[in-house]
Amino acid sequence: MSLREIDTNIIVNNIKTMINALEYDSMRSAGKMKMNAGTIVDLYNLRAIYVDTKKAAVKPSIKPAK
């Protein structure tokens, strides 16, 4: 059983696509905005986790204090 590598770029692009679709759908009526608001917030939080994870992977090392 081999494990597949997770490509975070594809995940972030898919999340952006879902956010765009929900925001476009929400522009059409206030009721849809109210219905989609929680999901949109969750997707923005999820996207921030993946973007921060990519930045944290290249975090420079900290020199110890003397």
Sequence and secondary structure as in RCSB ss.txt:
>XXXX:A:sequence
MSLREIDTNIIVNNIKTMINALEYDSMRSAGKMKMNAGTIVDLYNLRAIYVDTKKAAVKPSIKPAK
>XXXX:A:secstr
       HHHHHHHHHHHHHHHHHHHHT HHHHHHHHHHHHHHHHHHHHHHHHHHHHT        
